[in-house]
């Protein structure tokens, strides 16, 4: 199971409840994206990051140029 590199968010389990109060198992999955980020030591790594952390600017994405 993948989890967010920044906040540690991962799949959690719960119940879906119908109108007649029947309970069925279900999963809640975070929106994880596999992105290349620059770490604090300057190295580049490809990790899973949730979209909330991406939107909040908690990681620095590495943009690939055509000169690589």
N, C-alpha and C positions, 0 to 999 in steps of 0.2 A: 504494500500500500504506500503510495507516495504521500508526502506531507510537505507543507510550506517550509522552505528553508529559513524564513525570517520569523514567523510567528508560531510555527509548529502545528498549524491547523491541519486536521486530517479527517478521514471519514468517521462519522459517529452514527450510532444506531438508535432507533426509536420506534415508535408505533404510529401507524395511521389509524385514525378512529373514524368509523363510518357513522352515518346518521343513526343507525340502530345499535351503536356502541360496540360493534365488533372491532377487535383490535388485530391488526396485521403488522408484521415486522416490515420496516423500511430503512433505507439508509439516507443520510444527509451528506452529500459530497461537496467539498469546497471547489471553487472554480480555479483549478491549478493550471498554470501555463509553464512550459519549459522554456526558459530564457537564459541567455548568456549575460552574466553580471560581472562587474569588477569588484573584487574583494578589497578589504582594507589594506592588504599588503601589496596591492597592485596587480595581482594575478587575475586571470579570467577563468571563470568556471561556469558550466552549464548546470542549472539547478531548477527545481520546481518552486514557483512562487505564486501565491494566490493573488487574484486580481485586486483585492483590497490593499495589499501591500504595494503592488505596482502603482495603483492610483494614488496612494498616499506618498509615493516617492521614497519609500524606505530602502530601495535598492537602486543602483546606477546601472542601467542597461548598456551593453556594449554594442555599438553600431558597427557592422561589418562594412568595410570600404572595399572598393574594387581593386585596391593595390596590394591585397594580402598575398 
